[in-house]
């Protein structure tokens, strides 16, 4: 980030919320972060990203998720996301059961 000119607390601010396992607080946290009008939201986890997406239709969201972003409502399809969210997914939902299969 520094190579691109971003310096923490100078022109880059990172604000974090942690629900500590309390999913009921996620809509509130998403609304609080959107109210700060950030340039970008980073959502770590498939359980968090949909709340961020519901809270804004204009702020870009980058997510890291182990679930299917299409099923979570974060993308229309993997080929053409068409929403403000983009990110990385491991699609573990579809492959987890295959790992447990016996040969």
Secondary structure, DSSP 4 states (H G I P E B T S, - for coil): -GGGT--BTTTB-------TT-GGGHHHHHHHHHHTT-SEEEEESHHHHHHHHHH-SSSEEEEEESS-TTTTTS-S-SS---SSEEEEE--HHHHHHHHH---
